[in-house]
Amino acid sequence: MRFNLKASGMPKFALALILFANFGPPIYWGSTGASMSALLAWSAGIAAFAVVMGWRHIGKGIVVSVWTGMCLAAAANVPIYVLGRFLATL
């Protein structure tokens, strides 16, 4: 199986919005003790926003792109959420 590392472009403002959204709410939810389901729903929302704004796997469907984006967003959000939990206990 060959991997194609090219992806379609995304507007720069959308990328900045996604990066801002990845750091703000998860650390707040971790510090307030919100459940992990809120974090995973937020990751799904970020992934759907990224796909709507134009980030997609070339040659793959929208579902695969959303699934990949959700996994990447969760991988970024979970450590930030745990950091928020840790900072709340200090």
C-alpha positions in Angstrom: 0.0 0.0 0.0 1.4 3.4 -1.0 0.8 6.5 1.1 0.1 9.8 -0.6 1.4 12.6 1.7 -0.2 15.4 -0.2 -3.3 17.1 1.1 -5.5 19.9 -0.1 -5.0 23.4 1.1 -6.7 25.1 4.0 -7.2 28.8 4.5 -4.7 30.3 6.9 -7.3 31.8 9.2 -9.0 28.4 9.6 -5.7 26.9 10.7 -5.2 29.7 13.2 -8.7 29.2 14.5 -8.2 25.5 14.9 -4.9 26.0 16.8 -6.6 28.5 19.1 -9.5 26.2 19.7 -7.2 23.3 20.5 -5.6 25.1 23.5 -8.3 27.1 25.1 -11.3 24.9 25.9 -9.5 21.7 26.8 -7.4 23.2 29.5 -10.4 25.0 30.9 -12.5 21.8 30.9 -9.7 19.9 32.6 -9.4 22.6 35.3 -13.2 22.6 35.9 -13.5 18.8 36.0 -15.7 18.4 32.9 -16.1 14.9 31.5 -13.9 13.4 28.8 -16.9 13.1 26.5 -17.0 16.9 26.2 -13.4 16.8 25.0 -14.0 14.0 22.5 -17.1 15.9 21.1 -14.9 19.0 20.8 -12.3 17.0 18.9 -15.1 15.8 16.5 -16.2 19.3 16.0 -12.7 20.5 15.2 -12.3 17.7 12.7 -15.6 18.5 11.0 -14.6 22.2 10.8 -11.3 21.3 9.3 -12.9 19.1 6.6 -15.5 21.8 5.8 -12.7 24.3 5.4 -10.9 22.2 2.9 -8.5 19.8 4.7 -9.0 16.4 3.1 -7.0 13.3 2.2 -6.6 13.2 -1.5 -8.3 10.2 -2.9 -10.1 9.4 0.3 -13.6 10.2 1.3 -15.0 12.8 3.7 -15.6 10.2 6.4 -11.9 9.1 6.4 -10.8 12.7 6.6 -13.1 13.4 9.5 -12.0 10.3 11.3 -8.3 11.1 10.8 -8.8 14.7 11.9 -10.7 13.5 15.0 -7.9 11.2 16.0 -5.3 13.9 15.5 -7.4 16.5 17.5 -8.0 14.0 20.3 -4.2 13.2 20.4 -3.6 17.0 20.8 -6.5 17.7 23.2 -6.1 14.9 25.7 -2.7 15.9 27.1 -3.9 19.5 27.3 -7.0 18.3 29.2 -4.8 16.3 31.6 -2.6 19.4 32.1 -5.7 21.4 33.1 -6.6 18.7 35.6 -3.1 18.8 37.0 -3.1 22.6 37.3 -6.4 22.5 39.1 -4.9 20.3 41.8 -2.1 22.8 42.6 
